[in-house]
């Protein structure tokens, strides 16, 4: 059973810094899902833990070097054994689940050689609310409570 120990944005920010530190050439990543909500919370100084932690970071990339680093942290990896969560490399097609215009609204941040794109919290929540699973509803309530969405 995968562990669900991804609970705060510092874990995501630390992992992104680690990825960036390993890049030899510029690479890009789009962060989605609960980890992206946690990243936004961390950027705003929110330290409240996510209720019912996540088991993974969902990322999309077309950069070979970034993909290789993500593959090294897949489910069952040493990375997961150490951290209690893993990286789930997603196909670019999952971005179609986000609302139209999400890319224009997204936050773009340079972390060393990593070009990071993170959809807005409202755009991230749209597919979760459509899925309407209990954990997704908890994450949406948390995002409201900590001020990520109105």
N, C-alpha and C positions, 0 to 999 in steps of 0.2 A: 504494500500500500504506500503510495507516495506521501511523503511528509508535506505539511502545509505550514512552513515556517517563514514564508515571505510575508512580513507584516508591516514593515515601515519603509519609507522612502529612502532612508540612508542606505539600506541594503542595495537598492536599485542604483543609486548614485555611485556607491562604492564599486559596484560591478561595472558600470559604464566607464568609470575612471580606469579600472583595471583593463578593460577591453582597449580603451584608447592608448594606454601605456604599452600595449603589445603591437600596435599597428606600425608597420613600416611605411605604409603609403596611406593617403587619405581614404577613408571608407565611410559608408553611410549606413544608417539604421533608422527604421521607423519602429517606435515602441508603441504597443497597443495593450489593451486589457487592463487588468488590475494593477500590474506593475507600472503602467503609464499613469494611472491615477495616483499611485504612491509617489511616483517621481514628481508630479505636479504638487502634491502635498509637501514634499521635502523642499521644493523650490520656494514654497511660501512659508516655510518654517513650521509646518504642522508636524507634530510628533506623535499624535494619536495613532495607535496601531489599527490596522485594518481588522474588522471583525471577521472571524473565520479566515485565517490567513490563506494566501494563495500557494500553489505548489510550483508555479512556473512564471517565467518572464516570457511573454510573447513578443517576438521581434521579427521584422521583415527586413531583408537586405538583398542587394544585388552585388554586393562586394564580396569577392572570394575570401579575402583575408578575414573580414568580419564573420562570414558564414563559418569558416574553419574554427574560429574562437567559440562560436555558438555551439557547433557540433561537439566540441570538446566538453561542453557542459550539459549535454542532453540527459534525459531521464536515465538513471542507472549509472551515471558517470561518477568519478571521484569528486568532482565539483558538487554534485548533489549530495553525496555522502557527507561532505564537509559542511555545506550550507543549509541543507534541509529543503532545498528547492532547486529547480533545474531550468534550463533555457529551452524554449519551444520555438524552433525556427519555423515561421509560418510562410506559406506561399503569398506572393503579392496579391493574389485574387481575394484574400480576406479583407483587403482594404476597401473592396466594393461594398462591404457591409456597413461602412461608415456613411454618415449623411453626405449628400452632395455638397461640394464646396469645402469639405473638411481640410483639404491641403492648404487652402488660402487662409484658414483660421488657425492652423497648427502653429505651435511654438517650434522654432528652429534654433538649435544651440550647437555651438562648436565646443567640443570637449577634446582638446589636443587635436589629433588627426581624425577624430570621429565627428561626422556631421550627423547630428541627431535631429529627428523630426518626431514630435509628439502631438497627436491630435488634442483638441481642447477636451476638458473633462466632460462637457455636455455631449460632444461627438463620441467620446469613448463609451459613455453610458448608453447611447442609443441602441447598439446591438445587444448589450446586456439586458436592457429593459424589454427588448423584443423577445429575447430568449425566456425571460421572466422566471429563471430558476431562483430558489430561495437564497442561495449565496449571492447571486447577482443583485437581488433586491436589497440584501444587507449592505453590499458594497455601494449601491446607489444612495441608501439612507446615510451611510457613513460620509459619502462625498458631500451630501447636503449639510450634515451636522458640522463638518470641519470647514465649510465655506467654499468648497471647490465649485459648487453649482448653487444656483438660487432655489 
